[in-house]
Amino acid sequence: MSNPGKPISDVSGFGFHDSSSSAAAMTDRFRDSVSCGGEFNKPDFRELDLGSPVSTLRTRTGSGPAASSSSSSSGSISGGGTGQNPIPKRSESAPTPTTSNNTNHSGELSGSSENSPTNGRKPGHARSDSGAAAPLIYSGQSVNSPVLNVLPTGNICPSRRIVKTGMAAANRGSRSDVLGSGTGNYGTGSIMRPGNVKSGGIGGGSGGEGAKRGSVQSVDPEELKRVGNEHYKRGHFVEALGLYDRAIALSPGSAAYRSNRAAALTGLGRLVEAVRECEEAVRLDPNYGRAHHRLGTLFLRLGQIENARKHLSYPGLQPDPSEMQKLQTVEKHINKCADVRRVGEWKSVLREVDAAIAAGADSSPQLFMCRAEAFLKLHQIDDAESILLKFPKSEQHANSSSQARCFGMLSEAYSYFIRAQIEMALGRFENAVTAAEKASQIDSRNVEVAVLLNNVRMVARARVRGNDLFKSERFTEACSAYGEGLKLDPSNSVLYCNRAACWFKLGQWERSIEDSNQALLIQPNYTKALLRRAASNSKLERWEEAIKDYEVLRRELPNDNEVAEALFHAQVALKKSRGEEVHDLKFGGEVEEVSGLEQFRAAISLPGVSVVHFEIASNSQCKQISPFVDTLCGRYPSINFLKVDIQGSPTIATAENVRIVPTFKIYKNGSRVKEIVCPSRDMLEHSVRHYSL
């Protein structure tokens, strides 16, 4: 619809298979992966679009929230669950990479699949910073102990002195261990007998799946990791994440725990967070092969080709052939996408974006924003907006990925670059300026971003100046102001629609219709443009064209009385132009109560359509549908609505042979055309609409 910065290129005739449902499916996939004469000749009762979102004849739906569970790193995990955890959509299969110095990381999620964690300790592995002694367990609550105040192990003697059979390693110095001292959370309830204590065991709990599995009662990070791995293998990523958090709190220097946490975050679709964890693991151990491999696969899914190559081909590692092939395929489609985008072949852009996503870059924000840009340039504004609504407004990137480039600009800047154009196309000028400024702050040196920012600001100023001139009834000058904006943004439907209002005020109906047509070409369901065109056609006495637009508006705005009145007068005018009898036609009114047979026959013989509701005032079904008849009377003002109580007017009931209520009969110019007995509301309105003028 709008293209601040440069005109929309002509669409080339490339083969293309796409639809709105395809766009929705792709955006849903992205969301799952990463977590809209007389009074009847008034031009328009809504004179200008003053910058609010473009009103469209449709109902917009929100995207479903991407469910994700936050994890705690306080060193504890709740035994309760919230339901079934998501199963990862893809398995990141890869053989265990080897590092140049053969460093091992016990408990790292390994094997042929991300879903196959191992618990065993590899030869030569150095234990993490915690002891191996059995933990102290209390019934009724899990132990939640800070790193610097871990609980001692062993049995508790009747004298309340602690028999130190083993201590969890912590920097406690020579401080004495007294039960109840310090800041540790020792739990509540009775102290269990030694015979009931099982190191790393699963205790009781309450609520959900987590309760069935219970809480891990341990201060040994290796034990927390082991149980976390078991949860991971079952697809219980939230529980696994909580356990890895606890292990990291106890042993923050372990690269393996960070890498395992990244695996759980990946399972939850929180890829950007997973990247940060892998980068931390690599910082802790620069030669950690598995973390490099995992980081490479994450960058590939995010569409960050160079970052992915850097880690998948890390010196000393054996590259995974399947991942490298996937990387090359994604890179080929992204490069082709950049080439066709540069020349404005937008259907080809969509095709290449789809191919790159299918090849493995299934969570790339930039590829999905590129889809939105292509839809915008192809005037499929609804599809572009749909992507915008589902795309996180404040997508944060890991440090390394934030510096990645997309089509010559920093990736995050590109997202704001596209957002600014879509906001402008939708008439949200202030939002467009804000987004363009954000893109400029991120990538101030990019020429394309700088040109966009300048254009967006100038177009926004032109719209404000035009609106001010219109309000001052300086319509010729307002036309010029809107025209200046259109020179910079030649596909802005809001500016076309506002200029059409100016031409209408100046009595230049043809030019008003031309600008309305331009606006509707860009935004087919633009309400105000339809109103503007219908009013202009009415002025030119092109009643059939006016009625066509008013009928569309009437269906979509059934409670809009002004639209209904405009349609009614256009229909009456059309009848007059055809030489039909139209006397006594009135707009609006109430349901007329008829009690005499002669009155009844006179009423239904009037020109036009009459709908008669035969009722009994005390009948429950009549009581239920009577208010809806009043609604229809207001909704279809060109129709004459009558009601007859067959008990109070038996002569009418006998003449019309009515025995069952509620009964509705529809008459046209005195002749009965339809009879409905006990109809539903939908059935009744369908019939009324069918016979309306």
Sequence and secondary structure as in RCSB ss.txt:
>XXXX:A:sequence
MSNPGKPISDVSGFGFHDSSSSAAAMTDRFRDSVSCGGEFNKPDFRELDLGSPVSTLRTRTGSGPAASSSSSSSG
SISGGGTGQNPIPKRSESAPTPTTSNNTNHSGELSGSSENSPTNGRKPGHARSDSGAAAPLIYSGQSVNSPVLNV
LPTGNICPSRRIVKTGMAAANRGSRSDVLGSGTGNYGTGSIMRPGNVKSGGIGGGSGGEGAKRGSVQSVDPEELK
RVGNEHYKRGHFVEALGLYDRAIALSPGSAAYRSNRAAALTGLGRLVEAVRECEEAVRLDPNYGRAHHRLGTLFL
RLGQIENARKHLSYPGLQPDPSEMQKLQTVEKHINKCADVRRVGEWKSVLREVDAAIAAGADSSPQLFMCRAEAF
LKLHQIDDAESILLKFPKSEQHANSSSQARCFGMLSEAYSYFIRAQIEMALGRFENAVTAAEKASQIDSRNVEVA
VLLNNVRMVARARVRGNDLFKSERFTEACSAYGEGLKLDPSNSVLYCNRAACWFKLGQWERSIEDSNQALLIQPN
YTKALLRRAASNSKLERWEEAIKDYEVLRRELPNDNEVAEALFHAQVALKKSRGEEVHDLKFGGEVEEVSGLEQF
RAAISLPGVSVVHFEIASNSQCKQISPFVDTLCGRYPSINFLKVDIQGSPTIATAENVRIVPTFKIYKNGSRVKE
IVCPSRDMLEHSVRHYSL
>XXXX:A:secstr
   TTS             HHHHHHHHHHHHHHT    GGG S SS    SS   BSS               SS
   S   S     SS         TT    TT B SSSTT B  S  TT    SS  S    BTTS  B  GGG 
   S B TTS B  S       TT    TT SS B  SS B  GGG  TT B    SHHHHHH  B    HHHHH
HHHHHHHHTT HHHHHHHHHHHHHH TT HHHHHHHHHHHHHTT HHHHHHHHHHHHHH TT HHHHHHHHHHHH
HTT HHHHHHHHT TTS   HHHHHHHHHHHHHHHHHHHHHHTT HHHHHHHHHHHHHHT TT HHHHHHHHHHH
HHTT HHHHHHHHHHS TT    TTGGG EETTEEHHHHHHHHHHHHHHHTT HHHHHHHHHHHHHH TT HHHH
HHHHHHHHHHHHHHHHHHHHHTT HHHHHHHHHHHHHH TT HHHHHHHHHHHHHTT HHHHHHHHHHHHHHSTT
BHHHHHHHHHHHHHTT HHHHHHHHHHHHHH TT HHHHHHHHHHHHHHHHHTT   TT  S    EE  SHHHH
HHHHTSSSEEEEEEE TT HHHHHHHHHHHHHHHH TTSEEEEEETTT HHHHHHTT  SSSEEEEEETTEEEEE
EES  HHHHHHHHHHH  
